[in-house]
Amino acid sequence: MTTGNTTRSEVHGHEHRDVSGGWLRPAVFGAMDGLVTNVSLIAGVGGGGATAHTIVLTGLAGLAAGAFSMAAGEYVSVSSQNELIYAEVAKERHELEHNAVAEQAELAGMLRDRGVSPATARQAAAEISAHPEKALAVHALEELGVDPGDLPSPVVAAGASLASFAIGALIPLLPYLFGLHLLWFALGLAAVAAVFGGGMVSRLTDRPFWRGALRQLVLGAVAAGITYLIGMAVGHIA
C-alpha cells in the first residue's frame, strides 16, 4: 500500500536519526544552536553596557531556557514522526491482513523492479508473505523507507539536544564564570568554537572542513553583531 502521508524528506530525516540511535543530529545541531544563541545574548547585553553579573545571569537564563526548549521541541518532533510511522505501519498491517493476495502481488512487483526475475520474485514474495511480521517489515522498508523495529527514541533525542545545547551555550560564558570579564574574549572563544563545531558538522556530511567552519563563523558573527548593535542602541537610549 502506497500512501502520500510520509514524504521523502521525512523518511530521509528519520533515516539520518537512526544512524546513531537518534542522538547524533540533535547533539551536533543543539551545540551549535546553544553557542549562537548565548553568544548573541551576551553580545547584546554586553553591548548595552551591562555589568558582568548581569551578563552571567542573562547567559545562565538563556542556557536553561534554550536547553529545555530545544529538548521539548526535539521530543515532540521525534514523537510525532514515530506516531506518523506507526500509523502508516498500522495501515500496512491492515492491508496485509485483509488484502493479502494484492499485497503479495505488489511485493513481487517491487522485487521485479529491483531486477529480480518474475518467477523468483513470485516465489520470494510468497515465502515472505507466509510470515506476517516479516512481510510487514519488508513492506514498511520498501514502501515507507523505515524499519518499524528501529525507530529513534524521543527521550534520547531530547536528552542529547538538552545536553549539547547547554554545552554550546556555556562556552561564551566561561570567561565570565572564571572571573575574566572581557566581552571580546568571550566573543573570540565563541568564534573558535564556531569554527571547530561548523567544521565538524561538515566532516559528518563529507564536506570540506573549511566550508562548514566559515559558514558557522559567519552566521554566528552576524547574529552576535546584530544583537551587539541592538544592545548599544538601547544602552545609549537608556
Phi, psi and omega in degrees: 000128180251128180240166180256011186274339180253112183278161179299320181295323178295319180296313181295322178297319178295318180297322179295324179293328182289343183307320182231039177070015176094007183251336189294309183298308180296330179292313182295310184283334175296319179297317179293321177297316180298318180297309183294318181298310186283327177292329176291317178299313181296318178297322181295308182287328176293320178295334178276002177086021181291155178286166178300322179299317180293322179296316179297315180299316179296317180296318179292321177295318178296322178299309183295312182296315181293319182297314181289326177295316179298317181297316180297317179296318180294319180298313180295319181297310182292321178299316180296320178298315179296319180297321176298316180294318178301320180295319179293320179294322178298321176296320179295320178298319179298318179295321180294326181281328187248352180216052190297322183296313180295321180293322177294318178296322179295319178296318178299321178296321178295322178293321177297321179297336179272004176101004178282142180295151183306316182295314180294322179298317179296318181294315180296318179298322179294318181293319179293317183292343178290345179241099188307315182292321177293320178297319179298317180297318181294315179297318180296319180291318183286320187265325183255344180076021182227157172255111184302336181270004184222057180266151180293150180272126177299324181293316179297315180298317180295316179297318179296319180294316180298310184295315184290323176298316180299319179295313179298319181289335182286332187304308181289348178274339188306314180303318181291323179293333180261014173089004179264091188272066181234114182297318182298326180291319178297318179293321178294318178298320178295323179296317178298316179296323179295319178297312181295312182295316179296322177295321179293324176299318179296321180294326178294333180255017177061033175249161182301141181303315186297328183294311178293323180297314180294318180299313181294321179296316181295314180297316179295320180295320179296314181298313180293323180296318180296314181292328177296316179294322176297316179299318178298316181297314180293321180298322180289324179293317181293000000 
